[in-house]
Amino acid sequence: MARLIDRDGLSRFSAGSRVLATGAAESSFNLSLDWARSAIGDGVELVAADELPAETRCVAITLVGSTTALGEQIPAGDEPERAVRALERRLGEPVGAVVALNLAAENALFPLITAAGLGVPLVDGDGTGRVFPLVEQTTYTLGGVNVAPLALAGGSGELVVLETAADRVEELLRPVVLSVGGWGVAACYPMTARDLVKVVVPGTVSLLMRAGEPGVPRSAAAPYGARTLCRGRILAVEGGTGHGPTVGLPSQPSSIVIRESEGLRRLVRLEAHNEVVLALADGAVVATVPDQICMISTTGGMVVDVDNAEPGLEVEIMVVRAAPVWHSERGLALGGPRAFGMPL
């Protein structure tokens, strides 16, 4: 049944959005949360995809680019609505519901802000069940839905509508995002509710709201389960990630070496390329993408971004199971080790 995300629900949702998220800058997250608080009004209706009329036009909303740039360049506040209205003009029909691309930190809040501004429901689900770095790495793509046409609204009034083959979206989107200041709000993956039901990872908004409650374990945010791989101290960080200021820019490979602090006291090596792609324990593979491999600080309790890993840091390594479709042949091609340059 339909539910309402009010201010109390927003607090739980925002807290839950961070329990498995990397790369969330405090300034940009707090800005996004304040924005959501000011926009939410009496609340946003949360619905399952199959509760919508079948022909309802749905669009995915996401922040693209750098969270650092978002924190430095204050939004005008109309970016989500401008992006959706541009896509409506291109489609020739109104949008009746909003869904998330993914639900990590700011990317969880932007669909909520958009739904509140438009006065439409937010779908209880998202397009990954975890987080991938590229806009086409979604269950929507795996289900045959094209990311384009895509509308991008920049923070200085820019508006760009992009229509191209799915495999060229990142190539064309990167320079556009850089040119509008390093961040923007994208409305993409236009589809009917009938199609959304087939491709969405369901129930993930509700899971995050549950995970954001005091005393609830972090694993509650994982729709398909999670396991603790090890706990230990970072011994060395080799190489550099070299993250760029916009979505999808390739990083430099890096390796993080951890000595397990209990049990077999194995030497665990994490190989990273934009994110942790592969985990080896004493040389044996113990976890790979498409499952999400998270480093979690044992003192602060926050997920540690690859860029912020440093020797001496005590961490817990948690492996979040990806949606089953990611373990299919097509899913592995799009989000498995080879998609990150790992020849496994």
Buried (B, 14 or more C-beta within 10 A) or exposed (E): EEBEBEEEBBBBBBBBBBBBBBBBBEEBBEBBBEBBBEBBEEBBBBBBBEBBEEEBBBBBBBBBBBBBBBBBBEBEEEBBBBBBBBBBEBBEEEBBBBBBBBBBBBBBBBBBBBBBBBEBBBBBBBBBBBBBBBBBBBBBBBBEBBBBBBBBBBBEEBBBBBEBEBEEBBEBBBEBBBEBBBBBBBBBBBBBBBBBBEBBBBBBBBBBBBBBEEEBEBBBBBBBEBEEBBBBBBBEBEBEBEBBBBBBBEBEBBBBBBBBBEEEEBBBBBBBBBBBBBBBBEEEEBBBBBBBBBBBBEEEEBBBBBBBBEEEBBBBBBBBBBBEBBBBEBBBEBBBBEBBEBEE
